[in-house]
Structure formats: C-alpha cells, structure tokens
Amino acid sequence: MAQQLHRSDMVNENFEPSDRQEALLSVLTEGRRSGDPWGYATVKRFTEETDLRKQYVNRELEGLLGAGWVEKPYRGLYKYVEDPRGDDPDV
C-alpha cells in the first residue's frame, strides 16, 4: 500500500498565496471547467508552465502544502485539494 507523503488535515482559510503560488494553483486547476483531467502536477510541469526555476517551485509548494491547499500523495506528484476563497467549481 502506498504511503501518503504529505497531507494536511485542515485547509488554512487565512492563508494568502503569493503571486508564484497563484501561478502554481493555476497550473493545478487548468482544465477543470472544460472537463479535461486536472488537479495533479509534477515539479517539471510547474517549471515548464510557469517559467519558475525548480528551487522556487519547491519553496512555493511547501507553503501550499503547509496551508493544506495542495497535498503530495506520492514522491514528485502534487494534488490540488481546495482553495477556500470560493474559487472551487461544483464538480
């Protein structure tokens, strides 16, 4: 059975994402309204789609993980959890 690497039990509703974190959230939520697969990304995908360097992507993901907006179900894979600002679609 696979072990989940990082998961927060609660979403921090008071967390204010930085511009870089907003860019990462945008990558994770791309396709959600069109019916395309969405919600998962790797560091490589983040770097390719945002033009951020790997070190910045990793740093910003740590903030999103800590806030509970993103989780890391497996090594190298990140999953969108929730944006408590009300931007989540009815899916």
Secondary structure, 3 states (H helix, E strand, C coil): CCCCCECCCCCCCCCCCCHHHHHHHHHHHCCCCCCCCCCEEEHHHHHHHHCCCHHHHHHHHHHHHHHCCEEEEECCEEEECCCCCCCCCCC
